[in-house]
Amino acid sequence: MNIINSLTGMIDLIDNSSNKEEIANKIFFTEKILKKTFENFHFYEIRTPALEDTDLFKRSVGDTSDIVNKELYSFQDKNEKSITLRPEGTASVIRSIIEKKLDGDPQKLWYLGPMWRYERPQKGRYRQFNQAGVEILGYEEGMSELELISMVCCINKEFKIESPVIKINHLGSNETKNNFCKALVKYLSPMKESLNEKDLSRLSKNPLRILDTKDSKIQTILKKGPQISDYLSEESLNMLKLIKKTFSNDCEIIIDHNLVRGLDYYSGFVFEAISPNLGAQDAYLGGGRYDNLCKQLGGKDLPAIGMAIGIERLALISNIFKNDKTLVSFIIISSNLEQKAYKIAHDIRMMNSEIEINVQLSDGSLKSKLRRANKDKSSYAIIVGDEELQTDTVILKSLSDKEFKQKTLDLKELKQFITNLE
């Protein structure tokens, strides 16, 4: 019988405690640290369904984006309704806020979960990928931008990212964008033969997106054309200068007036964080302001800003791996009284939640169980056999310190040792 393999670009993640640099371990640990960071900023969790009405993404992400044109996982359900596996998180969050009638109140929310895009798998990019995000809803431009960049700096520091760069830009008001786009179309129209098919489509549907072109020939043409910075208000330019001044001691910040981000709902301030260790596709998080999205989806006027973080890409450049909790292997070699011995393991877990207790459940000799404990990189082994059960004692053995002599402890001494363990 043929073996059924996973689909292209959809990977299994299995924790492997013996190899801390396995991508699965790094992803799980990355998620844990991000959750802690979001909570430290006093954001609340939101969970939305993996499946949504296809129109949600067509109306929010925009029909000029590659996501809607090429990458949606969409299909007809049994009622012949078009539904889609979510390709990003913001649209679902706003849909949920509107549906629950919470679009009149300020919100600070975070989410984390799988997303799906049909694209060519590459380093740190899969067709099913994990994404975390934060959304600040109901706050006008100003302090919320500072809050978000502060969080990015904290994430860079927490994960010890090497040489991170934050690129920032401002897309201006609707009037600013309209005036700039008219000037851009007027400049590029005589040179249509120089544009590729994708940028020709952008020119007619959303000219601003041409600034995001990867075509070096078109990039050269754009340098001689109108610049969005010439159309921005003094207030918008000052915001960029303020953010750069406020956070430049923590991270290199570049004002890049060609940065537009890839989703149509962005307006105002936009940003992304990049790393030279990711290659050509170097962004691992990004976001911006999207003040018009809530009303566009049928809700109230709701100023909003947010960002999304690629978990796999962040995990790849992270320089922290596993938490530093002490791992203790609990080894039972009693033949008849395993349940009584397990009660000791349970009591140890209740004594100190800051350590990890691995109770070895399989049968085997003491030698094989100690070998397993060493493979798991346990710091200590606690051994309980028939004799220890009769005398209410345990054997404590260090697996990391050769100078540490094996000890026999009574339960009171064990409690004291475990309580003080870090």
Steps between C-alpha positions, in 0.01 A plus 500: 500500500632845405604735782300825513730801532425852615403756236764723340587793723318361803737365761464296817637654818607254768678608816844343526650574839833340409563760227424854611575642154235294320264739319199355685658570838590852394148567372335376820739702715457810278124483549542470877726808520272705273197422718693621804598820316142575395377450856778726633354776279153422644345373176212250508478183291247453220438177305318496169399206275742362243223514237334823391269625225721558193352849455661605830846481347402633159353811665782552750831375362411633153479358150835654400691288750668171411323344798154541348606451137718192543531370853156443656402149600132535402234240430123451490341347809197267484269803473704624202631793703858610430709470815872557552771390739616829651817637333554766771353599835393865499190466283364222721562708814310798358218274377471356851504843667220622272293184545529519880412873491831594662604744227407799714750424776882515512666158488857370535499144366744225403452179305709201400423211267538334160441684171498369143633640172559310177851618417834339418651365824838652586717572802270588790192508273253213479151462357370440850690734729461640848443867562464714809360849494386793708227752427450836676145614426324828578806724543588784266846532346767591755564300817393167350778522239753545780348208689533270200862591417584464870366144479709430189813619683414276796451201267839565337663514842312200642603278206852648477457581129830586332513831310124561476376794294158663528387673181226762540293716268180701491243465222323822594130581497258388230549835330878459515482154346261611227720796402816290500338216305377741232852638464647148489256385229571814296875435528487126420231496228739598216730212612241221511709285267767489772260361762454128557153345503462518880598868520277589205208354696606696809519820295133472409365365831730623781799706376646529853585129491749559217737640763521141628630367166791253501591587138836685512432677168173643633668594828748711301212668311320576829804680645457774240124528550279669761581412861231448764708698749432812291127456558504418872391755759746644748315308772555166325869570437546608861348173621763303309776719645358458852489121475854487365626727777312315775622149416829545314700407813329158502498415129607636163200682354484603134241732347423330167247690287463203262363278776128441438432146639311240300139535611255755363349597836809681628488879540718744691801365692649169376808305608684169480796338677762330285802278563798439269495136616177425308625558146306691234164461678637666811192625691392305809231739625315800368187703524349843504189709540169398340245759614251428219471122527230474766258727311594328174380171653171646623600623846552840656781746439780339702858627492729199514861388474656156522776266395553137407800285591614199299570238767716276280707792375548644849597154628765469228683817608439466873810448712316348793376145484355323799409640838749452780270305729679220681395157373479217755444140391293293743593133469292224655664158528249347738328193364186506712438843645520732197185693595637582844827610342311719250335682792848624596548636146163675521592658834830624350314672216278676752804622696663701219332592172820664375665166424407226253441146625524222244356177642636212293192288434653217300641177635873443497811467709644778713791524257272551197291757685808697605619488139166648396525769768843602371370511144220733615767720665353463847693674777403248767349155533281404795494123537240306697519123546347245738749580777438876474125450518535295820722767664323810359816617327621571144839491329612834352756483222649794309534449125673830427742550790768233539603643838149443638491181705196274482281545807221321678241751623198457719180667378552809717851550358367439149236769547765748614722416202217530245361821648840670469570370150497760220 
